Amino acid sequence: MDQPSGRSFMQVLCEKYSPENFPYRRGPGMGVHVPATPQGSPMKDRLNLPSVLVLNSCGITCAGDENEIAAFCAHVFELDLSDNKLEDWHEVSKIVSNVPHLEFLNLSSNPLSLSVLERRCAGSFAGVRKLVLNNSKTSWETVHTILQELPDLEELFLCLNDYETVSCSPVCCQSLKLLHITDNNLQDWTEIRKLGIMFPSLDTLILANNNLTTIEESEDSLARLFPNLRSINLHKSAGLHCWEDIDKLNSFPKLEEVKLLGIPLLQSYTTEERRKLLIARLPSIIKLNGSIVGDGEREDSERFFIRYYMEFPEEEVPFRYHELVTKYGKLEPLAVVDLRPQSSVKVEVHFQDKVEEMSIRLDQTVAELKKHLKTVVQLSTSNMLLFYLDQEAPFGPEEMKYSSRALHSYGIRDGDKIYVEPRMK
């Protein structure tokens, strides 16, 4: 049978990892591949092959000589074939079936959508634990075939595949722990619940950029659908616009980590309010938007939550408010304290036998204060000495000798005194 036209996997492998292009040992687990026997291709003794092969964007359309693939790739456990021109699952199977220890396979951005994956071909993927099919437009039928033939699959990436619906597999995949299905068009929660049915052991579900609408599911049903879910990412779920949707997340019995950025519900709140209100509503989470939630922050957030809702009408107060009041009691509103530094003070200016009360700005310098005092004391700035007396200081007046020093650095307060004396000639 004729090979498809285009560059083969073996051709690209030999070009990229020849001694001229890849001459050195590079990193842990990588090194020169020396075959066990001298039989086979005469090129075997001169390819420096790492155990992680990166062959993305190389124009690969077919496998090439399978015997050579088997001879060269017996030690390979990761293979990146993203952004190539593989459009036939049969050719992919020829490659994978000759990489016996393969655990990670990236087929992103290959035009595989028109090819049917037969179960006998899918069987060659049996040892793969992490499979990336982003932007491959892989059909759900193909996904189902893969799930049936990959008993150890733990991580599956299905991003950018234009999915609007989810088709349930006839067989549950008990091994899958992580599903990355961002940047699709999964808006209705009824589609998301199918993922819970298919992947009952799911630990991490990444749903960002799907415009997900309200979570229409009972608490009991959510607990049954995702009994092991520990982490969920709902970034930019445009349809989440009420706090009840957030409260529903508490139904997942093992949930510890939540990511909730860019949703309409939170846009009207400040950054501080968003975080505190979310932490208070989600009592079991230990990480929010990538940041650890410590015990101190949780208590601060829960107390903030009580004070935030204490003036709301009874019918608008969430149930969580009453839970937290039971925990902390009814709290007093926080006093409003203005912590901004004073911009001006009132001082007594003493010159000879005259005393004048003046308001002076603290952001000005000693030199600027002298200019301000010229008309008051009838002295030139060069002939003027200033002394500052702190009303509580035990050491007497302090000369204000540095012209460029700002007044606020002296700690001047209302009621303090400034003495003006002429410079002795």
C-alpha positions as CSV (number, residue, x, y, z in Angstrom):
1,M,0.0,0.0,0.0
2,D,1.4,3.4,-1.0
3,Q,2.3,5.8,1.8
4,P,0.4,9.1,1.9
5,S,2.3,12.0,0.4
6,G,4.1,14.5,2.7
7,R,6.7,14.2,5.4
8,S,6.7,11.0,7.5
9,F,7.2,10.8,11.3
10,M,10.5,8.9,10.7
11,Q,11.8,11.4,8.2
12,V,11.2,14.3,10.6
13,L,12.6,12.3,13.6
14,C,15.9,11.6,11.7
15,E,16.3,15.2,10.6
16,K,15.6,16.8,14.0
17,Y,17.5,14.4,16.2
18,S,20.5,13.8,14.0
19,P,23.9,14.5,15.7
20,E,24.2,17.7,13.7
21,N,20.9,19.1,15.0
22,F,20.6,17.5,18.4
23,P,24.2,16.7,19.5
24,Y,24.1,16.8,23.2
25,R,22.4,15.2,26.2
26,R,19.6,17.5,27.3
27,G,18.0,17.4,30.7
28,P,16.9,14.5,33.0
29,G,15.7,11.4,31.3
30,M,17.2,12.4,28.0
31,G,20.2,11.1,26.3
32,V,21.7,9.2,23.4
33,H,19.6,6.2,22.3
34,V,21.7,3.1,21.6
35,P,19.7,0.2,20.3
36,A,20.2,-3.2,21.9
37,T,21.1,-5.0,18.7
38,P,22.9,-3.9,15.6
39,Q,20.3,-5.2,13.3
40,G,18.0,-2.9,11.3
41,S,18.6,0.7,10.1
42,P,22.2,1.7,9.8
43,M,21.1,5.1,11.3
44,K,20.4,3.6,14.7
45,D,23.8,4.3,16.1
46,R,23.8,8.0,15.2
47,L,20.5,9.4,16.5
48,N,20.5,11.2,19.8
49,L,16.9,10.6,20.9
50,P,15.5,11.9,24.2
51,S,12.7,10.0,25.9
52,V,10.5,13.1,25.4
53,L,10.0,13.7,21.6
54,V,8.8,17.1,20.5
55,L,7.9,17.1,16.8
56,N,5.3,19.8,16.6
57,S,4.7,21.9,13.5
58,C,6.8,19.7,11.3
59,G,4.4,19.0,8.5
60,I,4.0,15.3,9.4
61,T,1.3,13.5,7.4
62,C,2.2,9.8,7.9
63,A,4.1,7.3,10.0
64,G,6.9,6.1,7.8
65,D,8.8,2.8,8.4
66,E,7.2,1.1,11.4
67,N,10.2,-1.1,12.1
68,E,12.4,1.9,12.4
69,I,9.9,3.6,14.7
70,A,9.9,0.5,16.9
71,A,13.7,0.4,16.9
72,F,14.2,4.1,17.8
73,C,11.3,4.8,20.1
74,A,11.3,1.8,22.6
75,H,12.3,4.2,25.4
76,V,10.1,7.2,24.5
77,F,7.2,8.0,27.0
78,E,6.1,11.4,25.8
79,L,5.3,12.5,22.2
80,D,4.2,15.9,21.0
81,L,2.8,15.7,17.5
82,S,0.7,18.9,17.7
83,D,0.1,21.2,14.8
84,N,1.1,18.7,12.1
85,K,-1.0,17.5,9.1
86,L,-2.0,14.1,10.3
87,E,-5.6,13.4,9.1
88,D,-5.8,9.6,9.3
89,W,-6.1,7.9,12.6
90,H,-4.6,4.8,11.0
91,E,-1.3,6.6,10.5
92,V,-1.4,7.9,14.1
93,S,-2.0,4.3,15.2
94,K,1.1,3.1,13.2
95,I,3.2,5.6,15.2
96,V,1.7,4.9,18.6
97,S,1.7,1.1,18.3
98,N,5.4,1.2,17.9
99,V,6.1,3.3,21.0
100,P,5.4,0.7,23.7
101,H,6.0,2.9,26.8
102,L,4.1,6.0,25.6
103,E,2.2,7.7,28.4
104,F,1.6,11.2,27.0
105,L,0.4,12.0,23.5
106,N,-0.4,15.5,22.1
107,L,-2.3,15.5,18.8
108,S,-3.6,19.1,19.0
109,S,-4.4,21.0,15.8
110,N,-4.2,18.0,13.5
111,P,-7.0,17.7,10.9
112,L,-8.4,14.4,12.3
113,S,-12.1,15.3,12.3
114,L,-13.0,13.6,9.0
115,S,-11.2,10.3,9.9
116,V,-13.0,7.5,11.7
117,L,-11.1,5.9,14.6
118,E,-11.7,2.2,14.5
119,R,-11.5,0.2,17.8
120,R,-8.6,-1.9,16.6
121,C,-6.6,1.3,15.9
122,A,-7.6,2.8,19.2
123,G,-6.3,-0.3,20.9
124,S,-2.8,0.9,20.1
125,F,-3.3,3.8,22.5
126,A,-4.0,1.5,25.4
127,G,-1.0,2.6,27.6
128,V,-1.6,6.4,27.2
129,R,-2.4,8.2,30.4
130,K,-2.6,11.8,29.1
131,L,-4.2,12.6,25.8
132,V,-4.4,16.1,24.2
133,L,-6.9,16.6,21.4
134,N,-7.2,20.4,21.5
135,N,-8.4,22.1,18.3
136,S,-8.6,18.8,16.5
137,K,-12.4,18.9,16.1
138,T,-12.5,15.3,17.3
139,S,-16.1,14.0,17.3
140,W,-17.7,12.6,20.4
141,E,-17.9,9.2,18.6
142,T,-14.1,9.2,18.4
143,V,-13.8,10.3,22.0
144,H,-16.1,7.3,23.0
145,T,-13.9,4.9,21.1
146,I,-10.8,6.2,22.8
147,L,-12.4,5.9,26.2
148,Q,-13.3,2.3,25.6
149,E,-9.8,1.4,24.6
150,L,-7.7,3.4,27.1
151,P,-8.2,1.8,30.5
152,D,-5.6,3.9,32.2
153,L,-6.5,7.3,30.8
154,E,-6.1,9.9,33.6
155,E,-6.1,13.3,31.8
156,L,-8.0,14.3,28.7
157,F,-7.8,17.7,26.9
158,L,-10.7,18.6,24.5
159,C,-10.4,22.4,24.2
160,L,-11.3,24.5,21.2
161,N,-13.3,21.7,19.5
162,D,-16.5,23.7,19.0
163,Y,-18.6,21.4,21.1
164,E,-22.1,22.7,21.8
165,T,-23.4,19.5,23.3
166,V,-21.9,16.4,25.0
167,S,-22.7,13.0,23.8
168,C,-22.8,10.4,26.6
169,S,-20.5,7.4,26.2
170,P,-22.2,4.0,26.6
171,V,-19.4,3.1,29.0
172,C,-18.2,5.1,32.0
173,C,-14.5,6.0,32.1
174,Q,-13.6,5.2,35.8
175,S,-9.9,6.2,35.4
176,L,-10.2,9.8,34.2
177,K,-9.2,12.3,36.9
178,L,-8.8,15.6,34.9
179,L,-10.9,16.9,32.0
180,H,-9.8,20.1,30.3
181,I,-12.7,21.2,28.0
182,T,-12.2,25.0,27.8
183,D,-13.1,27.4,24.9
184,N,-16.0,25.4,23.6
185,N,-19.7,26.4,23.4
186,L,-21.1,24.3,26.3
187,Q,-23.7,26.7,27.7
188,D,-26.5,24.5,29.2
189,W,-25.9,22.7,32.5
190,T,-27.6,19.7,31.1
191,E,-24.6,19.1,28.9
192,I,-22.2,19.4,31.9
193,R,-24.1,16.9,33.9
194,K,-23.3,14.3,31.2
195,L,-19.6,14.7,32.0
196,G,-20.4,13.7,35.5
197,I,-22.1,10.6,34.3
198,M,-19.2,9.6,32.0
199,F,-16.4,10.4,34.4
200,P,-17.5,9.5,37.9
201,S,-13.9,9.6,39.3
202,L,-13.3,13.2,38.0
203,D,-11.0,15.2,40.3
204,T,-10.5,18.3,38.2
205,L,-13.0,19.9,35.7
206,I,-11.8,22.9,33.7
207,L,-14.7,24.6,32.0
208,A,-13.4,28.1,31.4
209,N,-14.7,30.2,28.5
210,N,-17.8,28.2,27.8
211,N,-20.5,30.8,28.6
212,L,-22.1,28.4,31.0
213,T,-25.5,29.4,32.2
214,T,-27.2,28.8,35.5
215,I,-26.6,25.5,37.4
216,E,-30.0,23.8,37.1
217,E,-29.5,20.8,39.3
218,S,-30.6,19.8,42.8
219,E,-28.0,19.5,45.6
220,D,-28.4,15.7,45.9
221,S,-28.1,15.3,42.1
222,L,-24.9,17.4,42.0
223,A,-23.4,15.3,44.8
224,R,-24.1,12.1,42.9
225,L,-22.9,13.4,39.6
226,F,-19.5,14.6,40.8
227,P,-18.7,12.7,44.0
228,N,-15.0,13.1,43.8
229,L,-14.6,16.5,42.2
230,R,-11.9,18.5,44.1
231,S,-11.3,21.4,41.7
232,I,-13.5,23.3,39.2
233,N,-12.7,26.2,36.9
234,L,-15.6,28.3,35.8
235,H,-13.7,31.4,34.5
236,K,-15.8,33.6,32.1
237,S,-19.0,31.6,32.5
238,A,-21.2,34.5,31.2
239,G,-24.5,32.9,32.3
240,L,-23.6,32.8,36.0
241,H,-25.4,35.8,37.3
242,C,-26.9,34.9,40.7
243,W,-25.4,33.9,44.0
244,E,-27.6,30.7,44.1
245,D,-25.3,29.3,41.3
246,I,-22.3,29.9,43.6
247,D,-24.1,28.3,46.5
248,K,-24.7,25.2,44.4
249,L,-21.0,24.5,44.3
250,N,-21.2,23.5,48.0
251,S,-23.1,20.4,46.9
252,F,-19.9,18.8,45.6
253,P,-18.8,16.8,48.6
254,K,-15.0,17.0,48.0
255,L,-14.6,20.4,46.4
256,E,-11.6,22.3,47.7
257,E,-10.5,24.6,44.8
258,V,-12.6,27.0,42.8
259,K,-11.7,29.5,40.0
260,L,-14.3,32.1,39.3
261,L,-13.0,35.1,37.4
262,G,-14.8,37.1,34.7
263,I,-18.3,36.2,35.5
264,P,-21.1,38.9,35.4
265,L,-22.3,38.3,38.9
266,L,-19.1,39.6,40.4
267,Q,-18.5,42.6,38.1
268,S,-20.2,45.2,40.4
269,Y,-18.1,44.3,43.4
270,T,-14.7,45.5,44.4
271,T,-11.8,43.0,44.2
272,E,-11.8,42.8,48.0
273,E,-15.6,42.3,48.2
274,R,-15.5,39.6,45.5
275,R,-13.0,37.5,47.3
276,K,-14.4,37.8,50.8
277,L,-18.0,37.1,49.7
278,L,-16.9,34.1,47.7
279,I,-14.8,32.7,50.6
280,A,-17.7,33.2,53.0
281,R,-20.2,31.4,50.8
282,L,-17.9,28.5,50.1
283,P,-16.9,27.1,53.5
284,S,-15.0,24.0,52.3
285,I,-12.6,25.6,49.8
286,I,-9.0,26.0,50.6
287,K,-7.9,27.7,47.3
288,L,-9.8,30.5,45.4
289,N,-8.6,31.7,42.0
290,G,-5.2,30.1,42.6
291,S,-4.6,31.6,46.1
292,I,-4.6,29.7,49.3
293,V,-7.4,30.6,51.8
294,G,-5.8,30.6,55.3
295,D,-7.8,30.3,58.5
296,G,-7.3,34.0,59.3
297,E,-8.6,35.1,55.9
298,R,-11.5,32.8,56.2
299,E,-12.5,34.3,59.5
300,D,-12.1,37.8,58.2
301,S,-14.2,37.0,55.2
302,E,-17.0,35.4,57.2
303,R,-17.1,38.4,59.6
304,F,-17.1,40.7,56.6
305,F,-20.1,38.7,55.2
306,I,-22.1,39.2,58.4
307,R,-21.5,43.0,58.4
308,Y,-22.1,43.2,54.6
309,Y,-25.6,41.7,54.9
310,M,-26.7,43.0,58.3
311,E,-28.6,46.0,56.9
312,F,-30.3,44.0,54.1
313,P,-34.1,43.3,54.2
314,E,-34.8,39.9,55.7
315,E,-36.0,38.5,52.4
316,E,-32.7,39.4,50.7
317,V,-30.4,37.9,53.4
318,P,-28.8,34.6,52.3
319,F,-29.1,31.5,54.4
320,R,-25.3,31.6,54.9
321,Y,-25.7,34.8,56.8
322,H,-27.7,33.0,59.5
323,E,-25.2,30.1,59.7
324,L,-22.4,32.6,60.3
325,V,-24.3,34.6,62.9
326,T,-24.8,31.3,64.7
327,K,-21.0,30.9,64.5
328,Y,-19.8,34.4,65.5
329,G,-22.9,36.1,66.9
330,K,-24.3,39.4,65.7
331,L,-21.4,41.8,65.1
332,E,-21.2,45.5,65.6
333,P,-20.6,47.6,62.5
334,L,-17.0,48.6,62.0
335,A,-16.2,52.2,62.9
336,V,-15.3,54.4,60.0
337,V,-11.8,55.6,60.6
338,D,-10.1,58.1,58.3
339,L,-6.5,56.9,58.0
340,R,-5.4,59.6,55.5
341,P,-2.5,61.7,56.8
342,Q,-3.3,65.3,57.8
343,S,-2.7,67.8,55.1
344,S,-2.5,70.9,57.3
345,V,-2.3,71.8,61.0
346,K,-2.8,74.9,63.2
347,V,0.3,76.1,65.0
348,E,1.4,79.1,67.1
349,V,4.0,81.3,65.4
350,H,6.2,83.2,68.0
351,F,8.3,86.1,66.9
352,Q,9.7,88.5,69.5
353,D,6.7,89.3,71.7
354,K,4.1,88.5,69.1
355,V,2.1,85.3,68.8
356,E,0.0,84.5,65.7
357,E,-2.1,81.3,65.1
358,M,-1.6,80.1,61.6
359,S,-2.7,77.1,59.4
360,I,0.2,75.6,57.5
361,R,0.4,72.9,54.9
362,L,2.4,69.9,55.8
363,D,3.4,69.0,52.3
364,Q,5.6,72.1,51.9
365,T,9.3,72.4,52.8
366,V,11.0,74.5,55.4
367,A,12.1,76.9,52.6
368,E,8.5,77.3,51.4
369,L,7.4,77.9,55.0
370,K,9.9,80.7,55.3
371,K,8.6,82.4,52.2
372,H,5.1,82.1,53.7
373,L,6.3,83.8,57.0
374,K,8.2,86.7,55.3
375,T,5.2,89.1,55.5
376,V,4.3,88.0,59.0
377,V,7.7,88.6,60.7
378,Q,9.1,91.1,58.2
379,L,12.4,89.2,57.8
380,S,14.1,87.9,54.6
381,T,14.3,84.1,54.2
382,S,18.1,84.2,54.4
383,N,17.9,86.1,57.7
384,M,15.3,83.8,59.3
385,L,15.9,81.0,61.7
386,L,13.0,78.6,62.5
387,F,12.6,76.4,65.6
388,Y,9.9,73.8,66.1
389,L,8.6,73.0,69.6
390,D,6.6,69.8,70.0
391,Q,4.2,70.3,72.8
392,E,5.0,66.9,74.3
393,A,8.8,66.9,73.5
394,P,11.1,66.9,76.6
395,F,14.1,68.4,74.9
396,G,13.0,71.9,73.9
397,P,12.8,73.5,70.4
398,E,14.4,71.8,67.4
399,E,16.0,74.0,64.8
400,M,14.5,73.5,61.3
401,K,17.8,74.0,59.6
402,Y,17.3,71.9,56.3
403,S,15.6,74.0,53.7
404,S,14.4,71.0,51.6
405,R,13.0,69.0,54.4
406,A,9.2,68.5,54.3
407,L,7.2,69.7,57.3
408,H,5.3,66.5,57.7
409,S,8.6,64.7,58.6
410,Y,8.7,66.7,61.8
411,G,5.4,65.2,63.0
412,I,3.9,68.6,63.5
413,R,0.4,68.5,65.1
414,D,-2.3,71.0,66.0
415,G,-1.2,73.2,68.9
416,D,2.5,72.9,68.4
417,K,4.7,76.0,68.2
418,I,7.2,77.5,65.7
419,Y,9.6,80.2,66.9
420,V,11.1,82.6,64.4
421,E,14.4,84.4,65.2
422,P,16.6,86.7,63.2
423,R,20.0,85.3,62.1
424,M,22.8,86.8,64.2
425,K,25.3,88.7,61.9
